Amino acid sequence: MMKHLYSDFLKDKKVYNLNEAFYKRLMKAVTGSQPEPYFKKVHGNGEKIYDDHIFSTMYNDRILQVIQLEPVSKQPFLKARVQKWDNQYDMLVLSLELSDAVKPDLEKIIRAWLIEGVASEQLNALLAR
């Protein structure tokens, strides 16, 4: 049975912060350094934004953005697309429902994108189940 992780993150700020910390730990495990957010998650008044664009960072001139959706699927849900940002950087956008089933693939894909520098075509092969 697949188990969704941090499923109330959009309803509960405490769960949201724990969820965000999960991605920071994952990034530190993959890159060996503390990730800095690439897209600022604050309103003009300095108040934190709690939305589904839960995590972003830049590493080795590549951007990673994670859009975490509210869990509704019975099957693991993880999709990826690569796009140009600012006509300058390659950005991998992951759309997912975080679950124990997706977690191992998530680490593999992030490592492939940020550390190994694989091309977007190769990422699609990692996503194929």
ABEGO torsion letter per residue (X at the ends): XBBBBGAAAAABAAAAAAAAAAAAAAAAAAAGBBBBBABBABBAAGBBBBBABABBBBBGGBBBBBBBBBBABABBBBBBBBBBBGGABBBBBBBBBBBAAAAAAAAAAAAAAAAAGBBAAAAAAAABX
